């Protein structure tokens, strides 16, 4: 005897379809939510990277500034400083008619030393004060040329080990624009005039957003090649100032500038793109303090 098999009823099919649709909708919602969360997390990481990158490129230069002679101009969105990049000693002062200084420098970062933008020298008196002399002509000398003016007996040089051939004394000559008064054996530094400032970005898609710029200024004209360092920031990115005798930063420009002891950097980095469901880019507010070389409260 043949028995009939019971099939799936229409009601059961409808119930299965409804359950499947509900499960599918829940999975799609979960997937969409996970995607949105990942987009926001990636945008937040990008915003933090902007702020941290700015600290990496600006802090090293600012820490080397001597407040007694190194700050030229300041606003809440711009700071112009003399940044030392090589430290040495005067071996020979030339003559009154040809006052070319022969200098011997401690080992320096070869990339930093060769970067264009030499602006002048500053020499240290016996009283500990530096005198900056802008301009002049800088020329690197060979070891033989340097030692002819800086004999090893009087000015012992650092000889590079085989493992680090660039880590040796560097000899240079500077023909200043005027007689410097720097005596033999006085400490001297080479410096660059550098301006850090916030202004609109020039990157595609970011031209209405704020960027951090650096400009190595020409000693004579004040012009220079500006380089966009990091972008984008919120328009509230700014500098504040620490002055002698106070532990709190202020947006008031110090007067005189030699009383400035450091900077507070407000760096609200932003993501380039805006995550879905968000009306504004993600932002990462970073605030850090930078105190100048030899500064005191």
Backbone bond lengths (Angstrom), bond angles and torsions (degrees), N, CA, C in turn:
res aa  C-N    CA-C-N  psi(-1)  N-CA   C-N-CA  omega(-1)  CA-C   N-CA-C  phi
1 X - - - 1.460 - - 1.525 108.65 -
2 X 1.285 115.00 128.07 1.470 120.13 -178.94 1.512 110.06 -85.91
3 X 1.381 113.32 127.21 1.478 118.23 178.75 1.527 109.81 -98.17
4 X 1.293 118.35 139.13 1.473 123.28 178.19 1.523 110.20 -79.32
5 X 1.361 116.05 142.98 1.464 120.51 177.48 1.504 110.37 -96.56
6 X 1.312 113.58 140.52 1.463 118.84 179.18 1.520 109.61 -84.68
7 X 1.364 121.11 125.22 1.451 124.83 178.77 1.525 111.98 -88.49
8 X 1.351 114.40 -171.25 1.468 121.24 178.68 1.512 108.34 -86.67
9 X 1.282 114.12 129.63 1.458 117.66 -178.56 1.534 110.24 -79.93
10 X 1.290 115.09 163.25 1.458 120.94 179.23 1.520 111.63 -62.15
11 X 1.315 115.77 -37.57 1.473 119.49 179.99 1.528 110.32 -65.20
12 X 1.339 116.31 -41.37 1.466 119.60 178.70 1.530 111.40 -63.92
13 X 1.346 116.05 -39.62 1.455 119.15 177.57 1.517 111.48 -63.20
14 X 1.309 116.12 -41.75 1.467 120.00 179.24 1.529 110.87 -63.87
15 X 1.323 115.15 -41.44 1.474 118.58 179.25 1.529 110.17 -63.12
16 X 1.336 117.16 -43.76 1.463 121.29 179.51 1.520 111.12 -61.99
17 X 1.344 116.38 -41.47 1.461 120.22 179.90 1.519 111.15 -64.81
18 X 1.330 116.96 -40.38 1.460 121.11 179.81 1.533 110.22 -65.03
19 X 1.343 116.01 -44.31 1.463 119.81 179.78 1.533 110.40 -63.62
20 X 1.340 116.16 -43.90 1.469 120.00 179.44 1.519 111.53 -62.40
21 X 1.336 115.28 -41.61 1.465 118.88 179.05 1.524 111.04 -63.76
22 X 1.337 116.23 -39.17 1.458 119.37 179.30 1.517 111.87 -65.89
23 X 1.338 115.66 -43.49 1.469 119.65 177.67 1.521 110.61 -63.43
24 X 1.352 116.81 -42.33 1.464 120.56 179.46 1.516 111.93 -63.59
25 X 1.345 115.53 -41.22 1.468 118.97 179.14 1.521 110.99 -64.71
26 X 1.331 115.46 -39.41 1.467 118.71 178.76 1.519 111.07 -65.50
27 X 1.328 117.30 -40.15 1.463 121.02 178.61 1.525 110.97 -65.58
28 X 1.341 116.81 -41.64 1.458 119.89 178.94 1.522 111.16 -64.73
29 X 1.341 116.63 -40.17 1.459 120.52 178.47 1.526 110.90 -64.27
30 X 1.340 115.64 -40.93 1.456 120.00 178.79 1.530 110.74 -65.04
31 X 1.332 116.14 -41.67 1.466 120.53 179.72 1.525 111.08 -65.90
32 X 1.342 116.59 -42.42 1.462 120.09 179.12 1.522 110.95 -64.55
33 X 1.348 116.43 -40.76 1.454 120.05 178.71 1.518 111.90 -64.73
34 X 1.340 116.42 -40.03 1.462 120.70 177.85 1.525 110.87 -64.57
35 X 1.351 116.24 -39.40 1.464 119.98 179.22 1.520 111.02 -65.13
36 X 1.342 116.45 -43.73 1.466 120.23 179.07 1.526 111.00 -63.45
37 X 1.346 115.99 -40.29 1.468 119.61 178.62 1.522 110.44 -63.26
38 X 1.339 117.49 -42.43 1.457 120.85 -179.66 1.526 110.73 -66.52
39 X 1.338 117.48 -37.57 1.465 120.76 177.73 1.519 110.75 -62.58
40 X 1.326 116.90 -43.90 1.465 120.43 179.05 1.527 111.14 -66.21
41 X 1.341 116.19 -41.42 1.464 119.62 179.27 1.522 110.63 -62.97
42 X 1.341 117.40 -40.75 1.458 120.71 179.00 1.527 110.48 -66.53
43 X 1.340 117.08 -40.34 1.463 120.34 178.03 1.524 111.28 -65.03
44 X 1.326 117.34 -37.56 1.459 120.45 177.80 1.529 111.14 -66.52
45 X 1.336 116.44 -39.08 1.464 119.52 176.48 1.525 110.78 -63.58
46 X 1.331 116.48 -40.55 1.464 120.27 178.98 1.529 110.82 -63.72
47 X 1.336 117.45 -39.92 1.461 121.18 179.36 1.531 110.61 -65.30
48 X 1.332 116.98 -41.99 1.470 119.98 178.12 1.524 111.00 -64.33
49 X 1.334 116.65 -37.34 1.461 120.32 179.80 1.525 111.02 -63.43
50 X 1.320 117.81 -37.91 1.463 121.35 178.19 1.530 109.75 -60.67
51 X 1.323 116.80 -49.23 1.471 120.37 -178.49 1.519 111.82 -63.28
52 X 1.331 116.65 -44.42 1.469 120.10 -177.41 1.528 111.02 -69.41
53 X 1.317 117.14 -36.14 1.462 119.83 178.38 1.523 110.49 -63.47
54 X 1.316 116.97 -38.74 1.461 120.51 178.77 1.524 110.95 -61.85
55 X 1.320 116.88 -41.97 1.464 120.47 178.53 1.522 110.35 -61.97
56 X 1.332 116.40 -42.51 1.466 120.22 -177.80 1.525 112.70 -61.71
57 X 1.340 117.65 -35.33 1.466 119.46 -173.72 1.522 113.16 -91.86
58 X 1.324 118.69 -15.86 1.459 119.48 -174.25 1.529 112.99 -108.50
59 X 1.324 117.48 -32.51 1.462 120.40 -171.58 1.525 112.04 -66.41
60 X 1.332 117.82 -41.97 1.464 120.18 -177.20 1.520 111.41 -58.82
61 X 1.340 117.50 -41.94 1.463 120.58 178.96 1.520 111.71 -68.31
62 X 1.315 117.39 -43.41 1.461 120.71 -175.19 1.526 112.32 -68.62
63 X 1.323 117.69 -32.24 1.463 120.18 -178.26 1.522 112.26 -65.66
64 X 1.332 117.37 -23.92 1.460 120.60 -177.00 1.525 113.02 -86.97
65 X 1.321 117.89 -3.54 1.464 120.99 -177.74 1.521 110.32 -72.42
66 X 1.337 116.26 132.67 1.463 121.61 173.78 1.529 107.30 -92.39
67 X 1.331 118.75 117.73 1.472 120.15 -173.99 1.518 113.85 -64.76
68 X 1.336 118.48 -21.89 1.459 119.54 -176.66 1.523 112.32 -70.48
69 X 1.351 117.69 -23.45 1.460 119.70 -178.82 1.527 113.55 -144.99
70 X 1.336 117.21 -2.33 1.458 119.39 -169.19 1.501 118.03 -96.84
71 X 1.350 118.68 -7.83 1.466 119.69 -179.28 1.522 109.07 -103.80
72 X 1.321 117.13 120.79 1.460 121.18 -177.40 1.524 113.18 -97.39
73 X 1.324 117.17 -41.74 1.469 120.56 -175.91 1.517 108.44 -155.95
74 X 1.327 115.80 154.86 1.458 119.43 -178.98 1.523 110.84 -155.99
75 X 1.331 115.21 140.71 1.461 123.55 166.31 1.526 105.58 -138.51
76 X 1.303 117.37 -179.84 1.459 119.54 179.53 1.525 112.53 -72.90
77 X 1.333 117.79 -11.58 1.463 120.56 178.38 1.527 112.94 -121.82
78 X 1.343 117.80 6.51 1.463 120.12 -176.85 1.526 109.97 -154.45
79 X 1.339 115.92 140.98 1.460 121.17 176.07 1.529 108.23 -140.16
80 X 1.329 116.63 128.29 1.467 122.12 179.13 1.516 108.42 -114.74
81 X 1.337 115.73 123.46 1.462 120.61 -173.89 1.524 110.52 -135.51
82 X 1.332 114.64 160.17 1.455 122.10 169.90 1.527 106.59 -96.90
83 X 1.328 116.34 114.56 1.455 121.11 -174.89 1.523 110.77 -104.28
84 X 1.342 119.28 111.06 1.472 120.74 176.92 1.522 110.96 -65.90
85 X 1.337 116.44 142.91 1.462 119.33 177.45 1.525 113.20 -136.83
86 X 1.322 118.24 -1.50 1.466 120.82 174.95 1.526 108.67 -152.03
87 X 1.327 116.27 135.97 1.462 122.65 -177.75 1.525 109.12 -118.83
88 X 1.343 115.75 130.65 1.452 118.30 -178.47 1.514 113.29 -154.55
89 X 1.333 114.62 -157.62 1.457 121.33 -176.40 1.527 108.75 -139.73
90 X 1.331 115.75 149.08 1.459 120.96 178.42 1.526 109.25 -83.08
91 X 1.350 116.40 122.89 1.471 121.50 178.25 1.521 111.95 -96.47
92 X 1.335 116.46 -34.75 1.459 120.08 -174.11 1.525 107.63 -151.31
93 X 1.327 116.82 140.33 1.461 121.28 -176.58 1.515 113.44 -106.46
94 X 1.329 118.35 3.79 1.451 120.03 -178.95 1.519 111.59 70.09
95 X 1.329 115.84 -150.51 1.456 121.57 -179.60 1.514 109.76 -123.50
96 X 1.312 116.23 170.28 1.462 120.07 178.46 1.523 110.71 -60.41
97 X 1.320 116.47 -39.65 1.465 120.25 -179.98 1.524 111.68 -74.14
98 X 1.329 118.30 -30.91 1.468 122.49 -178.99 1.532 108.51 -134.29
99 X 1.344 116.26 77.79 1.469 120.14 -172.45 1.531 113.11 -80.40
100 X 1.321 115.66 58.41 1.461 119.78 178.30 1.523 109.92 -86.09
101 X 1.324 116.48 125.75 1.456 121.33 179.04 1.522 109.60 -87.03
102 X 1.329 116.00 137.93 1.460 121.01 170.10 1.517 107.15 -105.96
103 X 1.331 116.39 127.14 1.458 122.05 -171.43 1.519 110.43 -124.81
104 X 1.324 115.88 145.66 1.459 121.55 172.77 1.522 108.03 -119.70
105 X 1.337 116.08 124.33 1.459 121.22 -175.27 1.518 111.41 -108.40
106 X 1.325 115.00 148.75 1.453 120.70 170.93 1.524 108.93 -64.87
107 X 1.339 117.66 160.41 1.468 119.14 177.76 1.526 111.06 -55.81
108 X 1.321 115.44 137.21 1.461 121.06 -179.86 1.516 108.86 -130.75
109 X 1.328 115.40 166.96 1.457 120.72 173.42 1.526 108.49 -62.99
110 X 1.324 117.53 120.87 1.462 120.95 -174.27 1.528 111.93 -62.61
111 X 1.342 117.62 -35.30 1.459 120.23 179.00 1.521 110.34 -68.25
112 X 1.339 116.04 -44.23 1.460 120.12 179.89 1.525 110.66 -63.41
113 X 1.318 116.87 -39.93 1.458 120.67 -177.64 1.532 111.24 -67.75
114 X 1.322 116.56 -37.66 1.466 120.12 -175.69 1.525 113.56 -86.26
115 X 1.324 117.62 -8.49 1.468 120.17 178.57 1.524 110.02 -64.89
116 X 1.329 118.39 132.03 1.471 120.26 179.86 1.526 111.55 -61.81
117 X 1.327 115.22 158.01 1.449 119.13 175.67 1.512 114.70 125.05
118 X 1.353 117.57 12.04 1.467 119.22 175.69 1.530 109.56 -53.01
119 X 1.344 115.97 129.57 1.465 120.44 -177.39 1.515 113.80 -116.70
120 X 1.330 118.34 -24.34 1.453 119.88 -177.64 1.513 111.37 165.77
121 X 1.328 115.34 -174.11 1.457 121.65 178.34 1.527 108.92 -125.42
122 X 1.311 114.24 159.21 1.467 120.28 173.20 1.522 106.98 -135.73
123 X 1.330 116.38 132.24 1.465 119.80 -179.22 1.519 110.31 -117.61
124 X 1.322 114.54 150.20 1.465 121.67 -173.45 1.523 110.07 -102.32
125 X 1.325 115.14 127.74 1.464 120.49 177.79 1.517 109.90 -80.73
126 X 1.333 116.21 171.54 1.464 120.58 178.57 1.527 111.23 -64.75
127 X 1.335 116.11 -20.14 1.457 119.57 177.85 1.514 113.54 -84.21
128 X 1.330 116.66 -1.28 1.453 120.26 176.63 1.509 115.04 92.14
129 X 1.328 118.62 1.85 1.459 121.67 -178.86 1.525 110.40 -96.34
130 X 1.326 115.51 141.65 1.456 120.56 178.79 1.522 110.23 -95.70
131 X 1.327 114.95 142.34 1.464 122.17 173.46 1.519 108.09 -115.94
132 X 1.323 117.49 119.75 1.460 121.54 -178.84 1.525 110.03 -89.74
133 X 1.323 116.56 136.06 1.462 123.27 177.41 1.522 107.20 -124.80
134 X 1.325 116.93 109.18 1.456 121.32 -174.79 1.519 111.53 -77.57
135 X 1.331 115.09 150.91 1.453 121.02 172.14 1.511 113.94 79.96
136 X 1.320 115.01 -160.63 1.452 120.63 -176.46 1.519 111.29 94.83
137 X 1.307 114.66 178.21 1.461 121.47 -177.54 1.519 110.35 -115.50
138 X 1.330 116.54 126.55 1.462 122.60 179.77 1.526 109.16 -104.99
139 X 1.328 117.39 132.75 1.460 121.71 176.82 1.526 109.25 -138.76
140 X 1.324 116.05 132.28 1.458 120.76 176.86 1.524 109.59 -80.13
141 X 1.331 116.58 136.00 1.468 122.20 -178.42 1.522 110.57 -104.75
142 X 1.309 115.82 155.66 1.460 119.83 171.55 1.522 108.99 -72.06
143 X 1.311 115.65 164.86 1.469 119.54 178.41 1.523 110.85 -58.92
144 X 1.324 116.46 -42.12 1.474 119.71 -179.85 1.522 110.98 -64.27
145 X 1.328 117.32 -43.47 1.462 120.60 178.74 1.525 110.64 -62.79
146 X 1.324 116.23 -42.20 1.456 119.75 -179.28 1.507 112.55 -65.72
147 X 1.326 116.66 -43.62 1.463 119.94 -176.54 1.523 112.46 -72.66
148 X 1.326 117.51 -16.89 1.459 119.01 174.37 1.525 110.64 -68.63
149 X 1.324 117.04 -26.57 1.465 121.91 176.84 1.530 112.18 -104.54
150 X 1.309 115.73 -21.64 1.463 121.29 -178.60 1.526 108.81 -122.54
151 X 1.304 118.45 73.13 1.465 120.23 -176.51 1.523 111.21 -59.12
152 X 1.318 114.65 138.65 1.462 120.40 -175.87 1.522 112.28 -57.68
153 X 1.323 117.08 -30.08 1.469 120.09 -179.12 1.528 110.90 -62.17
154 X 1.328 116.42 -37.31 1.466 120.41 -178.76 1.531 112.81 -96.09
155 X 1.331 116.52 -27.55 1.464 121.56 -176.91 1.524 108.76 -131.95
156 X 1.330 117.57 79.38 1.469 120.62 -177.45 1.530 111.08 -57.16
157 X 1.320 115.69 127.49 1.457 120.83 -178.06 1.523 110.40 -93.71
158 X 1.327 115.50 156.60 1.460 121.78 174.85 1.525 107.69 -91.68
159 X 1.320 116.26 121.67 1.461 121.64 -179.56 1.517 109.79 -94.51
160 X 1.323 115.47 134.04 1.466 119.96 -175.48 1.525 110.91 -71.20
161 X 1.338 117.72 136.07 1.468 119.87 172.56 1.526 109.29 -73.77
162 X 1.312 116.26 161.49 1.466 120.43 -178.47 1.528 111.81 -61.01
163 X 1.323 116.91 -30.23 1.468 120.56 -177.69 1.522 113.14 -77.64
164 X 1.336 117.33 -16.40 1.474 120.72 -179.09 1.520 108.73 -142.84
165 X 1.334 117.66 76.98 1.464 121.15 -172.78 1.525 114.68 -64.42
166 X 1.313 118.00 -18.41 1.466 120.02 -179.64 1.529 113.04 -89.42
167 X 1.316 116.80 -10.04 1.456 120.33 -177.27 1.522 110.48 -86.32
168 X 1.300 116.13 72.89 1.458 121.96 -178.91 1.518 109.62 -143.53
169 X 1.308 115.79 168.71 1.466 120.07 177.49 1.523 110.08 -62.78
170 X 1.339 115.47 142.81 1.461 121.91 178.44 1.515 108.25 -114.29
171 X 1.313 116.19 134.02 1.461 121.00 177.75 1.525 109.36 -105.60
172 X 1.326 115.80 141.42 1.464 120.20 179.46 1.516 109.17 -150.65
173 X 1.313 114.84 160.62 1.463 120.38 173.31 1.514 108.63 -120.97
174 X 1.319 115.77 145.76 1.458 121.94 176.42 1.522 108.40 -128.99
175 X 1.299 115.43 122.39 1.458 120.67 172.93 1.517 107.06 -100.70
176 X 1.325 118.19 101.96 1.464 120.93 -173.54 1.525 111.87 -75.38
177 X 1.323 114.93 164.67 1.467 120.21 177.82 1.520 110.80 -74.14
178 X 1.318 117.09 -19.76 1.464 121.33 177.10 1.524 108.04 -150.47
179 X 1.312 116.46 162.51 1.462 121.15 179.24 1.525 109.45 -59.35
180 X 1.327 117.93 124.57 1.459 119.93 -173.14 1.518 113.72 -82.04
181 X 1.328 117.59 -33.08 1.452 119.75 -173.93 1.506 112.90 85.34
182 X 1.345 117.20 3.57 1.461 120.34 -179.83 1.518 109.95 -73.65
183 X 1.317 119.05 118.14 1.465 120.64 -179.32 1.524 111.73 -80.44
184 X 1.327 115.72 163.30 1.461 120.46 173.95 1.526 109.28 -58.79
185 X 1.318 116.23 142.64 1.475 125.43 -178.93 1.524 113.30 79.01
186 X 1.325 118.73 -0.41 1.462 118.41 177.77 1.526 110.55 -78.79
187 X 1.315 115.89 147.25 1.468 122.07 178.29 1.523 108.93 -74.80
188 X 1.328 115.69 139.32 1.452 120.08 -177.54 1.531 109.24 -139.63
189 X 1.324 117.18 148.16 1.465 121.51 174.99 1.525 109.20 -127.27
190 X 1.323 115.50 148.46 1.458 121.54 167.12 1.520 107.36 -91.62
191 X 1.329 116.71 143.23 1.462 118.36 179.62 1.525 111.27 -136.93
192 X 1.323 113.65 157.72 1.460 122.28 172.30 1.522 108.56 -115.40
193 X 1.325 115.05 139.88 1.470 119.30 171.24 1.526 107.02 -84.76
194 X 1.322 114.93 117.90 1.459 120.20 -174.33 1.515 110.23 -126.75
195 X 1.312 115.22 133.80 1.472 121.04 176.96 1.520 108.84 -115.07
196 X 1.330 116.26 123.44 1.459 122.46 171.45 1.528 107.56 -105.24
197 X 1.311 116.98 134.75 1.466 118.86 -178.06 1.524 111.37 -156.89
198 X 1.326 114.68 159.72 1.457 122.19 176.31 1.526 108.60 -102.13
199 X 1.334 116.55 131.15 1.461 122.37 177.93 1.522 107.74 -157.45
200 X 1.334 116.56 172.60 1.456 120.21 -178.78 1.527 111.75 -59.96
201 X 1.323 115.19 143.29 1.447 121.77 176.90 1.531 110.62 -72.75
202 X 1.315 115.90 156.84 1.465 120.96 173.95 1.530 111.17 -111.02
203 X 1.338 117.92 4.90 1.449 120.93 179.95 1.521 110.77 -74.12
204 X 1.314 115.72 145.02 1.456 121.19 179.66 1.526 110.63 -57.02
205 X 1.318 115.71 127.18 1.459 121.32 179.70 1.510 114.32 85.83
206 X 1.350 117.66 -6.15 1.466 120.29 -177.36 1.527 112.15 -122.63
207 X 1.328 118.41 14.41 1.465 121.11 -171.84 1.525 113.53 -67.54
208 X 1.321 117.37 -16.06 1.466 119.20 175.90 1.528 111.45 -98.52
209 X 1.315 116.39 4.25 1.463 121.51 -177.26 1.522 109.17 -105.52
210 X 1.324 116.66 164.65 1.465 122.75 -175.66 1.524 111.44 -92.19
211 X 1.342 116.28 140.64 1.461 122.81 177.20 1.517 109.83 -127.29
212 X 1.337 116.16 157.98 1.456 122.17 171.50 1.521 107.61 -94.89
213 X 1.339 115.96 128.29 1.456 122.38 -177.59 1.523 110.50 -117.19
214 X 1.347 115.60 155.56 1.462 121.91 172.59 1.526 107.97 -131.30
215 X 1.333 115.04 136.43 1.462 120.61 -179.75 1.522 108.41 -132.49
216 X 1.354 117.24 115.47 1.464 121.11 171.63 1.524 106.90 -81.16
217 X 1.319 116.86 113.02 1.454 121.97 -170.97 1.522 111.61 -86.66
218 X 1.316 116.64 138.92 1.449 121.85 173.95 1.521 109.46 -66.40
219 X 1.320 116.46 138.21 1.465 120.41 -175.16 1.516 112.46 -62.77
220 X 1.327 117.27 -36.42 1.458 120.26 -173.91 1.522 112.47 -87.76
221 X 1.349 116.91 -53.87 1.463 119.86 -172.26 1.514 113.96 -90.09
222 X 1.328 116.34 -20.33 1.460 118.98 -176.48 1.506 112.80 84.86
223 X 1.348 117.56 -5.41 1.453 121.11 177.91 1.528 109.39 -82.34
224 X 1.303 116.03 172.27 1.454 119.98 179.14 1.509 110.50 177.42
225 X 1.326 115.15 175.51 1.461 120.75 179.29 1.524 109.04 -93.79
226 X 1.325 115.59 114.32 1.458 120.71 179.59 1.525 110.05 -81.54
227 X 1.324 116.10 139.26 1.459 122.01 179.58 1.521 108.98 -124.11
228 X 1.321 115.93 126.03 1.461 120.05 174.99 1.520 108.40 -77.02
229 X 1.334 116.82 120.99 1.450 121.26 -173.68 1.520 112.82 -91.83
230 X 1.325 116.70 -53.56 1.459 121.41 -173.54 1.523 109.21 -145.79
231 X 1.326 116.84 142.26 1.462 122.82 174.77 1.538 107.49 -158.55
232 X 1.361 116.91 157.03 1.473 127.56 0.81 1.525 111.97 -102.66
233 X 1.348 113.96 159.34 1.460 122.29 172.36 1.521 109.29 -121.31
234 X 1.324 114.64 159.71 1.455 119.44 168.30 1.531 108.64 -67.11
235 X 1.333 116.72 152.75 1.464 121.33 -176.31 1.522 113.05 -65.35
236 X 1.334 118.26 -9.76 1.465 120.73 179.90 1.532 112.68 -85.81
237 X 1.325 118.26 0.81 1.472 120.86 178.19 1.527 109.70 -55.38
238 X 1.328 117.49 135.54 1.475 118.88 -172.44 1.528 111.36 -163.13
239 X 1.349 113.83 166.15 1.454 122.95 171.85 1.528 108.54 -105.91
240 X 1.335 115.87 143.20 1.457 121.80 166.35 1.524 107.30 -125.32
241 X 1.327 116.70 170.01 1.456 119.42 -166.06 1.528 112.14 -128.59
242 X 1.344 114.55 135.77 1.452 121.23 170.19 1.529 108.06 -96.99
243 X 1.322 116.56 134.39 1.459 120.27 179.49 1.520 109.41 -120.74
244 X 1.306 115.44 161.52 1.452 121.49 -179.45 1.530 110.46 -58.45
245 X 1.328 116.17 132.66 1.456 121.20 176.86 1.509 114.70 90.57
246 X 1.358 118.61 0.42 1.461 120.68 -178.81 1.520 109.30 -137.11
247 X 1.322 115.81 140.58 1.465 120.90 178.59 1.518 112.46 -97.17
248 X 1.334 116.99 -3.61 1.463 121.51 -178.33 1.518 110.25 -103.08
249 X 1.342 116.31 138.48 1.462 120.92 177.83 1.522 109.90 -80.03
250 X 1.328 115.89 150.66 1.453 121.44 -178.12 1.531 109.47 -138.38
251 X 1.334 116.17 150.57 1.466 120.89 175.91 1.526 111.72 -84.05
252 X 1.334 117.66 -3.72 1.472 121.52 177.35 1.529 109.54 -75.56
253 X 1.339 116.62 130.37 1.457 120.76 -178.88 1.529 109.26 -68.41
254 X 1.335 119.14 124.88 1.471 120.81 -179.24 1.522 111.70 -63.45
255 X 1.301 115.87 143.88 1.463 121.41 176.30 1.532 108.17 -139.56
256 X 1.353 117.04 118.30 1.461 127.58 -3.48 1.526 111.35 -73.85
257 X 1.344 115.53 164.99 1.454 120.52 -177.68 1.525 112.29 -64.52
258 X 1.321 117.55 -22.17 1.463 120.79 -179.66 1.527 112.17 -67.19
259 X 1.344 117.73 -12.63 1.465 120.42 176.37 1.526 112.00 -83.10
260 X 1.341 116.72 -8.32 1.457 120.32 178.73 1.521 109.59 -70.58
261 X 1.325 116.77 132.65 1.456 121.19 -178.29 1.528 112.92 -114.20
262 X 1.301 117.25 -7.53 1.463 119.89 179.70 1.508 110.81 169.68
263 X 1.325 115.04 -177.12 1.455 121.48 -176.81 1.518 110.42 -129.99
264 X 1.309 114.80 147.35 1.457 121.57 166.41 1.521 106.29 -104.61
265 X 1.333 116.95 122.77 1.460 122.37 -177.76 1.521 109.23 -101.75
266 X 1.335 116.47 120.12 1.462 120.83 173.90 1.519 106.84 -102.83
267 X 1.341 115.98 112.40 1.462 121.80 -171.55 1.533 110.06 -124.10
268 X 1.333 117.39 83.67 1.469 120.64 179.49 1.531 111.00 -83.08
269 X 1.325 116.84 84.37 1.456 120.84 -179.58 1.517 111.87 -66.75
270 X 1.316 115.68 148.22 1.461 121.38 179.36 1.529 109.93 -126.52
271 X 1.339 114.94 157.77 1.462 119.92 172.08 1.522 109.14 -79.07
272 X 1.326 116.72 149.18 1.463 119.47 179.27 1.521 111.26 -66.58
273 X 1.341 116.43 -39.51 1.461 121.15 -176.42 1.523 110.71 -108.61
274 X 1.320 115.51 155.79 1.458 122.10 177.54 1.518 109.21 -99.78
275 X 1.312 115.81 124.87 1.465 120.19 -179.51 1.521 110.29 -65.01
276 X 1.335 115.89 151.52 1.462 120.20 176.87 1.527 110.35 -60.01
277 X 1.303 115.17 147.84 1.473 125.51 -176.35 1.519 112.24 73.14
278 X 1.354 118.13 0.06 1.463 121.72 177.33 1.516 108.95 -110.57
279 X 1.334 116.24 145.18 1.462 120.30 -178.89 1.524 112.48 -95.78
280 X 1.335 117.64 -14.31 1.467 121.82 -178.76 1.521 109.41 -136.17
281 X 1.330 117.79 158.68 1.475 120.17 176.93 1.523 110.85 -63.97
282 X 1.321 115.14 157.60 1.458 120.15 173.28 1.527 109.02 -69.74
283 X 1.330 116.52 146.88 1.464 120.86 -177.29 1.516 110.10 -129.66
284 X 1.339 115.38 142.06 1.457 121.78 176.17 1.521 108.27 -127.07
285 X 1.318 116.54 106.27 1.460 121.47 -178.04 1.524 110.23 -83.15
286 X 1.319 115.71 120.25 1.462 121.23 177.74 1.525 108.09 -121.98
287 X 1.314 116.27 127.15 1.461 122.14 176.87 1.521 108.29 -122.32
288 X 1.323 116.52 126.54 1.464 120.26 -179.63 1.521 109.74 -141.58
289 X 1.311 116.15 153.58 1.462 122.33 -179.29 1.523 110.27 -108.22
290 X 1.323 116.17 140.61 1.463 122.77 177.37 1.521 107.78 -127.97
291 X 1.334 117.03 120.25 1.458 120.83 178.46 1.519 109.76 -104.04
292 X 1.312 116.38 140.59 1.443 121.08 -175.48 1.518 111.66 -72.67
293 X 1.328 114.77 161.61 1.467 123.04 177.74 1.530 109.53 -62.56
294 X 1.348 116.30 134.61 1.461 121.89 178.72 1.523 114.30 62.10
295 X 1.333 116.99 19.50 1.471 118.52 179.49 1.513 109.19 -82.86
296 X 1.308 114.18 154.73 1.472 120.03 177.20 1.514 108.09 -137.75
297 X 1.309 117.44 154.60 1.457 121.00 -176.48 1.525 111.13 -78.07
